[in-house]
């Protein structure tokens, strides 16, 4: 925690140095504490987007000028999590849909990765071991998931690593049908080409679920409302035990060649919100 605080100060100092003297009227980020601190020091209004309610609400309440949240998350949940509703502006849908609207499936994506087109592709992402929400139970579920899926005939496990902190979990596994993604790829194409996705991270889970890929969450922290919503919709499943992992049906998913997101105009909606906020702050600045 001490290192995180030091890192926050260092990163905000770097950002202040980078943007000082430039004509910036609005700071926008998705969950960046460093930007909030830098913007406050520079006297720049800040818009913070968030889609996970059980985060550090105090610094966001104190420093963000405006907080953008999905309309799906109820006011009651936000109040319970410590957020001030007076700072919150809502948008429709999931943040992932701002870019999913442009997604076009790519043919032969697997072949570029050297993965058999006929294999059952299981994409696994380890839980974050450096996040504030880290829980060792997620690590246990992840390692058991590798053991289980790699034992299924015709299955290929592709592990998408995070940072060096997670490398020890991955290096323990040396099996012919388990590989580690060692290059940057289009994440959405990877998810679309997968038959099943297992992840300890929220954004990747939601991307996969919204694309219609069977998705299993090994996140064991306080559950995001959006993920609970996807579970109720039958798009995402929370894994609660090792026996639950071993009950997952591992099969090829039906092929599809097109995708359409529900909220096609979400990016435009958010752009309009940001434009209105920016004009409002500029007007206030002129009048004052």
N, C-alpha and C positions, 0 to 999 in steps of 0.2 A: 504493500500500500504506500509506503514511503517512496519507493522508486516511482510509482505511478504519479504521485504528487510532484516529485522532482521533474519527471518527464513532461507533465502538464505545463509546468513553468517554463521549461526549456523550449518546448514546441511553440508556446504562445509568444515567447520572446523572439523566436525565429520568424514567426509570422508578422509580428509588429515591425521588425526590421525590414522585412520584405515589402510591406505595403505602405510604410510610412511615406508621406509626401505625395501619394497617389490619390487621384480624385475618385474615391470609393464612397458610395452613398448607402450601400446595403450589403451586409454579410449574410450569406445563406449556406447552410450545411445540413447534413443529416446526422445528427448526434455528435457533433464535434465540440467537445469541451474546450479544446485549445483555441478554436476560433471565437467562441463566446468570450473567453478571457481577453483575447487580443482585441476584439471589437469593442469591448467595454473600455479598455485602456485608451483606445483611439477615438472613443466617442462616436462610433459607427453603429447605427441601429442593426439588430441582428434578428434573423428569422431562423428558427431551429425546427427542422422536421424530425419527427419521432414516430415509431410504430411499436415500441415496446414500453409498456407502462411501468414495469417494475425495474426502473433504472434509478440513477441518482437524481431525484427530482429537485433537490434543494438548489443545486448550482444552476439548473435550467430555469427554475422559477425566478431566481435572483438576477441572472444575467441576460436571459433571452428577452428581446422586445416582444416577439410573437412566437408562438409554438404552433406548428402545423401538425395535426393529428388526423388519422383516418376516422371518418364518421362512424364506422362500425364499432369502435371502442366506446362503450357507454360512459356517460358522465360519472356515474356512480363508481365505476372501476377506477377512473382517473383521480377522483377525489380520494378514494381509499388509498391510492398509490402516492398521494401527496401533491398532486398537481393543482395549480390555481386555474380554474376554468376561465377566468376573465382574460387570460393571455392566449387562450386556445382558439384557433380557427380550424374548421373542419374541411376535409376534402373527401370525395367519394372513391371507394375502392381501395386497392392495395398499392403501396408505392412502387412495387415491382411492375405494375401495369403501365407505368410511365414509359418503360422501354419494351415491355412485352408486346405492345401494340405493333411494333415494327418487326417482330420475329417472323422469319421465313425459314422453315426447315431446310437443311442442306443435305443433299443426297451423298451417300458414301462417306459420311463423316467418320465412321468407325475405321474404315480402311486407312485413313490418314494417321490413326493412332496405332495401327497394327493389331486391331482387335477383330476377331472373326465375326462376320456379319450374322452367322447362325448361333453365336454364343448368347447365353443369357447374361447380359451386362448389368452388374450391380455396381453402382457408383456410391462410394462411401467417403464421407468427410468427417474427420475426427472432431470431437468437441474442443472448444477453445480452452486451453490450459492457462491462459493469461487473462481471461476476461473476469470481470467482477462477479459474474454468475457461475464461476467454475465449480464443478461438483465431481468428485472422484467416481461416483456411481456411473457417470456418463462414460468415463474411460473404460470401466469394466464391461459395460454394454457394447462399446465399440470393439474391443478386442475379441469379445465372444462373437460378435456379428461377423468379424473376419473369419474366425474359425468355422462358423456355421455355413456361411455362404460359399466359402472355398471348398467345402466338402460336398457340395451339390454337383453332380455330374453335368458337364456342359456349361458350367457357370464361370464367368470371368469377373474377378473383383478388381475394380480400379479405384485406387485411393487418391483422393485429392487432399494434399497436405495443406497445413496452415503456416506454421512457423517452426523454428528449430525446437521449440519447447515440446511440440507434439511428435518430433521425429523418433523418439525412443519407442513410442507405441507402435510405430510403423515398422521400424527396423527389426523388431522381434519376429516379424512374419516373413518367412522365406519359402514361398510355395510357387509352383509353376503357373498356377492360374490366378496369382495375385500380383498386380503391378502397381507402381506408383506413378502418377502423372508428373512428368519431369519437364514439361514445357507449358507455356501459356497457350490456352485454347479458348475458343468461344464457349463460355460457361453454359449458355442456354442451349447451344447445339449439343453439348455433352449430355445435358439432362434429357433432352428430347430423344437422343439416341439410346438412352438407358432404359432398361426394362424395370428397374427398381432403384430407388434412391434412399440411402440411409445417412442421416446427417445430424450433427449436434448443433448446427447453426440455423438461425431463424430465416434469414433471407434466402438461402439456398433451398431450404424446405418449402418455403412459399413459392419460389420460382417453379420448382418441380411440381408441386401440387396444382398450381394454376395452369401449368402446361398439360395436366392430365396424367402425369406419371405417378404410379403408386409410390407413395412417400411415407417414410417411417422416421419419426423424430426420436433421437436418443437424448434430447435435451432434458435434463432433470432438475433445472431450476424452476422458479415460479413461472408458470406457463403464460405466454403471451395470449391476450384475448383473441388476436387474429388467428393464431394457430388453433385455439379451441374452436373458433368459428369454422375453420376449414375441416376440423375433425367432425363437427356436427354435420357438415355438408358431405361427409364421406370422402374427402379428398386427401386427408392426412390422418396418420395413426400414430399416437404416442406409444412408444415401447416402454413398458414399466418393469420388465424382468427378463432374465435370460431365457426362461421358458417361453416367454412371449416371442422372443427372437426366433426360437427354434420351431415355432408354429407358423411362421410366415411361409406362404406358398410362393415358391420361386419358379416363375414361368415367364416365357416371352410375352410381352404385351402386344396387343393388336397394332399393326402398323398403321400410320396415318401420314398424310402428306400436306396437311394444312392445319393452321391454328388461328383462332380468333379470340382475343381477349374481350371480357365483358365491358370494360370501361375504355372504349376506344379513344375518347377525348380527354383522358385524365391529364396527360402532359400539358395540354392546352389550358385545362382548368387551373392547374397549379401555376402555370405561367401567368395567367390573368390575376390570380390571387397575389402573386409576388409583385406584379406590376402595380396593382392597386395599393399594396403596402408601401412600395417604394415611393409612389406619388404622394401618399399620405404623409410619410416622414419628411420628404423634401418640402412639402407645403408647410408642415409644422415648423421646419427649420427656417423657412423664409419669413413666416409670420412672427416667429419669435426673435 
